[in-house]
Amino acid sequence: MTPRRFALIGTGSRAQMYLGALAETHADAGRLVAWADPNPGRLDWSQQEHPQLGSPRRFDVADLADVVREEQIDAVVVTSPDHTHARHVVTALEAGADAIVEKPLTIDEQGVRDIAEAAERTGRKVTITFNYRYSPRNAELRRIIASGEIGDVTSVHFEWVLDTAHGADYFRRWHREKDSSGGLLIHKSSHHFDLVNWWIADVPTRVFASGGLRFYGAENARRRGLGERAPRGSVDDPRTDAFSLDLRADEKLKGLYFDQEEHDGYQRDRDVFDEGITIEDNLALIVDYARGATMTYSLNAHSPWEGYTVAVNGTKGRAELTVVERGSVLVDEDGRTVVDPSARPDLVSADAERPASERLVVQTHFAPAREVPIPQGEGGHGGGDQVLLDDVFRGPGEDPLGLTADWTDGVRSVVVGIAGNRSLATELPVRISDLDLGTATNALGSPVNPR
Ligand SMILES: NC(=O)c1ccc[n+]([C@@H]2O[C@H](COP(=O)([O-])OP(=O)(O)OC[C@H]3O[C@@H](n4cnc5c(N)ncnc54)[C@H](O)[C@@H]3O)[C@@H](O)[C@H]2O)c1
């Protein structure tokens, strides 16, 4: 098999999974021919981290189209910040390559329109890597619903909590600006909205959202009397605490970000109680779906533990998936969050009351509940990452669950966040059919008016 020719754009932390695959596990299927990042230090670091990649051509982000043509690139992997996805995807498609894009597909209506037009005009393939689909527990829930065991879906109740380590991280860097990430309804929840679309095989039609910035940010800090704080975490300053991330304490964070600040000034460790944060940290939504189901959804970004609960009600019964990803956030002797808890087994006992766990229970009417076993594979996300990378680099094999996703799935998930953001601004429910999506409207299936 001749390896396909890849380019990659944006060599931050997410890119490392793709680079690792091209360097090692999937080197027979793909070759990294060219890569770009506005920060040359992150390219240097990535090259050192993956020496098997050799010396791919470095190019200026603005020259993507020329590079695709000159190097006969088959596919461009887009792992840059969310607000840049649409531009890079469209450029790649128009220059004659396929695109593999991280979630979210894009952050706004313009991005949706541009990607839909380019995909339809060029006929090129856009793969969106919704890795949560590949977690065996999520796939198992899909299997249960598709089997008809709980009947037709009537409603979904979905709560996701992000803890003060992971959740806080979105308030330290570009994610904290709505213009860069679309806020958590786009950046984070697009994963969750895709899962629901996929689990219940339906499309959203109307969204009502409520929420706000109630924990992070300067105003909340003032209200709670938190006092003066260090402007960033990687400093020897007594005003740091469990919300301060010290990049110097982790080899990867130091190499990828702290050591590269001189090139672009990107600080990945800014104080979460800063001025200027424009995204929400508490969100609640009601979403209607075309075939009649309703979802109640909530996201919290400052929980003491991390995980999710989803309950799907159907005409014949109910399925419940409960997941604890991290039972508690640990702090060291200096009062700072421990970046890598596996390096501090002495602190792990704090997790004992709420160990990492997953439980899928199905119950039909007039019958006892039964727990559904969740298969486990090797590697990240219960073996899901490996299957995702196989799909991306070798092409999907048998896919009875429909794990692979394209730009139309990206649209169906991101429109919930786009409508949600409009609803937050207007305080009114928003019909998806009222969004200006251009030809992407077709991707939503036949327009169905909400009940
Ligand atoms: N699927 C998942 O679970 C998952 C997890 C993390 C991140 N992501 C996604 O991956 C993407 C990257 O996230 P990250 O955490 O690696 O961010 P990051 O900030 O670590 O990396 C982004 C990289 O893009 C570069 N960049 C900045 N502006 C650019 C531009 N205009 N064009 C090209 N490159 C540019 C930056 O220098 C940086 O190296 C985001 O879209 C994010 O949503 C997905």
The ligand as an ORCA input file, in Angstrom:
! r2SCAN-3c Opt
* xyz 0 1
  N     -11.337     15.732     20.184
  C     -10.852     16.119     21.341
  O     -11.086     15.485     22.344
  C      -9.991     17.357     21.380
  C      -9.163     17.579     22.485
  C      -8.395     18.736     22.483
  C      -8.462     19.639     21.434
  N      -9.270     19.388     20.399
  C      -9.353     20.350     19.273
  O      -8.080     20.411     18.642
  C      -7.816     21.743     18.205
  C      -6.496     22.211     18.790
  O      -6.577     22.262     20.203
  P      -5.260     22.246     21.116
  O      -5.716     21.997     22.494
  O      -4.221     21.397     20.514
  O      -4.833     23.789     21.002
  P      -3.362     24.391     21.121
  O      -3.505     25.814     21.413
  O      -2.547     23.536     22.006
  O      -2.766     24.194     19.653
  C      -3.184     24.942     18.551
  C      -1.975     25.167     17.655
  O      -2.406     25.922     16.514
  C      -1.478     26.967     16.279
  N      -2.185     28.074     15.606
  C      -2.620     29.256     16.133
  N      -3.230     29.984     15.178
  C      -3.175     29.255     14.032
  C      -3.622     29.469     12.707
  N      -4.251     30.585     12.352
  N      -3.422     28.505     11.805
  C      -2.777     27.363     12.126
  N      -2.310     27.099     13.369
  C      -2.520     28.040     14.303
  C      -0.921     27.328     17.630
  O       0.352     27.936     17.529
  C      -0.856     25.970     18.324
  O       0.351     25.336     18.120
  C      -9.011     22.581     18.638
  O      -9.893     22.731     17.566
  C      -9.659     21.759     19.720
  O     -11.051     21.968     19.781
  C     -10.034     18.268     20.342
*
